[in-house]
Amino acid sequence: MAAAGVYTARKVDEEWQVSTAMITREARDASGELHDRMPAFLEPEVWDRWLEPVKWDDKQKDDGLAMLTEVSSEVAATITTHEVNRRVNNSRTVDPQDASLIEPFTG
C-alpha cells in the first residue's frame, strides 16, 4: 500500500534539512471507522506521475488533486478491518515480525 507525500530539502548553514509530510484526506469506508482522516492512497499506475520531479502549474495541481481523490477512494473501498490482539500496541515486548499480531482476535 502506498500513500502520497511531499518533501522539501533546504540548506541551513552548511547542513541540508529535509522535511516530509503525508497527504491525508477525509476517511472513507472502513478507514472512517478508525479515524476521521486517512492517507491519500496511490496505486502503482499513478506512482510515476506522482513522483515526477516537476513543478505543477494550476491545471496540473487540479488534475493531481482529482487523481488523488479518485485513486484514494478506489483503494479505500477495498480496505477491511478486524480486531487484533492488544499486544500489537506494545512495541517493547513483542516481536514486530510475529504474524499473529495482525491475525483476527477472537477474545
CYANA upper distance limits for C-alpha pairs under 8 A (distance plus 0.5 A):
  1 MET  CA     41 PHE  CA      7.80
  1 MET  CA     42 LEU  CA      8.00
  1 MET  CA     43 GLU  CA      8.21
  2 ALA  CA     41 PHE  CA      6.24
  2 ALA  CA     42 LEU  CA      5.84
  2 ALA  CA     43 GLU  CA      7.38
  3 ALA  CA     22 MET  CA      7.78
  3 ALA  CA     23 ILE  CA      8.05
  3 ALA  CA     39 PRO  CA      6.32
  3 ALA  CA     40 ALA  CA      5.95
  3 ALA  CA     41 PHE  CA      4.71
  3 ALA  CA     42 LEU  CA      5.82
  4 ALA  CA     22 MET  CA      6.63
  4 ALA  CA     23 ILE  CA      6.09
  4 ALA  CA     39 PRO  CA      7.65
  4 ALA  CA     40 ALA  CA      6.02
  4 ALA  CA     41 PHE  CA      6.60
  4 ALA  CA     42 LEU  CA      6.81
  4 ALA  CA     50 TRP  CA      8.14
  5 GLY  CA     20 THR  CA      7.64
  5 GLY  CA     21 ALA  CA      6.04
  5 GLY  CA     22 MET  CA      4.66
  5 GLY  CA     23 ILE  CA      5.64
  6 VAL  CA     20 THR  CA      6.26
  6 VAL  CA     21 ALA  CA      5.99
  6 VAL  CA     22 MET  CA      7.02
  6 VAL  CA     23 ILE  CA      7.85
  7 TYR  CA     18 VAL  CA      7.44
  7 TYR  CA     19 SER  CA      6.01
  7 TYR  CA     20 THR  CA      4.79
  7 TYR  CA     21 ALA  CA      6.93
  8 THR  CA     18 VAL  CA      6.19
  8 THR  CA     19 SER  CA      5.89
  8 THR  CA     20 THR  CA      7.12
  9 ALA  CA     16 TRP  CA      7.06
  9 ALA  CA     17 GLN  CA      6.08
  9 ALA  CA     18 VAL  CA      4.87
  9 ALA  CA     19 SER  CA      6.96
 10 ARG  CA     16 TRP  CA      6.08
 10 ARG  CA     17 GLN  CA      5.94
 10 ARG  CA     18 VAL  CA      7.10
 11 LYS  CA     15 GLU  CA      6.04
 11 LYS  CA     16 TRP  CA      4.80
 11 LYS  CA     17 GLN  CA      6.58
 12 VAL  CA     16 TRP  CA      6.59
 12 VAL  CA     17 GLN  CA      7.32
 22 MET  CA     39 PRO  CA      7.38
 22 MET  CA     40 ALA  CA      8.49
 23 ILE  CA     39 PRO  CA      6.44
 23 ILE  CA     40 ALA  CA      6.20
 24 THR  CA     37 ARG  CA      6.71
 24 THR  CA     38 MET  CA      5.84
 24 THR  CA     39 PRO  CA      4.77
 24 THR  CA     40 ALA  CA      5.59
 25 ARG  CA     37 ARG  CA      6.01
 25 ARG  CA     38 MET  CA      6.08
 25 ARG  CA     39 PRO  CA      6.76
 25 ARG  CA     40 ALA  CA      6.51
 26 GLU  CA     32 GLY  CA      8.45
 26 GLU  CA     36 ASP  CA      6.58
 26 GLU  CA     37 ARG  CA      5.21
 26 GLU  CA     38 MET  CA      6.74
 27 ALA  CA     31 SER  CA      6.05
 27 ALA  CA     32 GLY  CA      5.08
 27 ALA  CA     35 HIS  CA      7.36
 27 ALA  CA     36 ASP  CA      5.71
 27 ALA  CA     37 ARG  CA      5.03
 27 ALA  CA     38 MET  CA      5.36
 28 ARG  CA     32 GLY  CA      5.58
 28 ARG  CA     38 MET  CA      8.21
 28 ARG  CA     73 SER  CA      7.48
 28 ARG  CA     76 ALA  CA      6.59
 28 ARG  CA     77 ALA  CA      7.90
 29 ASP  CA     33 GLU  CA      7.84
 29 ASP  CA     76 ALA  CA      6.71
 29 ASP  CA     77 ALA  CA      6.39
 29 ASP  CA     79 ILE  CA      8.09
 30 ALA  CA     34 LEU  CA      7.81
 30 ALA  CA     76 ALA  CA      7.77
 30 ALA  CA     77 ALA  CA      8.06
 30 ALA  CA     79 ILE  CA      6.60
 30 ALA  CA     80 THR  CA      6.24
 30 ALA  CA     81 THR  CA      6.98
 31 SER  CA     35 HIS  CA      6.98
 31 SER  CA     36 ASP  CA      8.36
 31 SER  CA     37 ARG  CA      8.36
 31 SER  CA     38 MET  CA      7.03
 31 SER  CA     76 ALA  CA      7.35
 31 SER  CA     79 ILE  CA      7.63
 31 SER  CA     80 THR  CA      8.45
 32 GLY  CA     36 ASP  CA      5.98
 32 GLY  CA     37 ARG  CA      7.64
 32 GLY  CA     38 MET  CA      8.19
 39 PRO  CA     72 SER  CA      8.48
 40 ALA  CA     68 LEU  CA      6.80
 40 ALA  CA     69 THR  CA      7.98
 40 ALA  CA     72 SER  CA      5.80
 41 PHE  CA     68 LEU  CA      7.76
 41 PHE  CA     71 VAL  CA      7.27
 41 PHE  CA     72 SER  CA      4.97
 41 PHE  CA     73 SER  CA      8.47
 41 PHE  CA     75 VAL  CA      7.01
 41 PHE  CA     76 ALA  CA      8.20
 42 LEU  CA     46 VAL  CA      7.10
 42 LEU  CA     47 TRP  CA      7.27
 42 LEU  CA     68 LEU  CA      7.67
 42 LEU  CA     71 VAL  CA      6.64
 42 LEU  CA     72 SER  CA      6.66
 42 LEU  CA     75 VAL  CA      8.18
 43 GLU  CA     47 TRP  CA      7.19
 43 GLU  CA     71 VAL  CA      7.24
 43 GLU  CA     75 VAL  CA      8.15
 44 PRO  CA     48 ASP  CA      8.49
 46 VAL  CA     50 TRP  CA      6.67
 47 TRP  CA     51 LEU  CA      6.48
 48 ASP  CA     52 GLU  CA      6.36
 50 TRP  CA     64 GLY  CA      8.40
 56 TRP  CA     60 GLN  CA      5.70
 56 TRP  CA     61 LYS  CA      6.28
 57 ASP  CA     61 LYS  CA      6.68
 58 ASP  CA     62 ASP  CA      6.78
 59 LYS  CA     63 ASP  CA      6.61
 60 GLN  CA     64 GLY  CA      6.32
 61 LYS  CA     65 LEU  CA      6.60
 62 ASP  CA     66 ALA  CA      6.72
 63 ASP  CA     67 MET  CA      6.57
 64 GLY  CA     68 LEU  CA      6.66
 65 LEU  CA     69 THR  CA      6.67
 66 ALA  CA     70 GLU  CA      6.66
 67 MET  CA     71 VAL  CA      6.47
 68 LEU  CA     72 SER  CA      6.11
 69 THR  CA     73 SER  CA      6.50
 70 GLU  CA     74 GLU  CA      6.82
 71 VAL  CA     75 VAL  CA      6.80
 72 SER  CA     76 ALA  CA      6.53
 73 SER  CA     77 ALA  CA      6.72
 74 GLU  CA     78 THR  CA      7.52
 75 VAL  CA     79 ILE  CA      7.37
 82 HIS  CA    104 PRO  CA      6.30
 82 HIS  CA    105 PHE  CA      8.17
 83 GLU  CA    104 PRO  CA      6.15
 83 GLU  CA    105 PHE  CA      5.99
 84 VAL  CA     88 VAL  CA      7.92
 84 VAL  CA    101 LEU  CA      7.14
 84 VAL  CA    102 ILE  CA      6.21
 84 VAL  CA    103 GLU  CA      6.66
 84 VAL  CA    104 PRO  CA      5.67
 84 VAL  CA    105 PHE  CA      5.10
 85 ASN  CA    101 LEU  CA      6.82
 85 ASN  CA    102 ILE  CA      8.02
 85 ASN  CA    103 GLU  CA      8.40
 85 ASN  CA    104 PRO  CA      8.10
 85 ASN  CA    105 PHE  CA      5.86
 86 ARG  CA     90 ASN  CA      8.32
 87 ARG  CA     94 VAL  CA      7.59
 87 ARG  CA    101 LEU  CA      7.51
 88 VAL  CA     94 VAL  CA      7.84
 88 VAL  CA    101 LEU  CA      6.05
 88 VAL  CA    102 ILE  CA      8.13
 90 ASN  CA     94 VAL  CA      6.93
 91 SER  CA     95 ASP  CA      8.05
 91 SER  CA     96 PRO  CA      7.68
 94 VAL  CA     98 ASP  CA      8.10
 96 PRO  CA    101 LEU  CA      8.49
 99 ALA  CA    103 GLU  CA      7.53
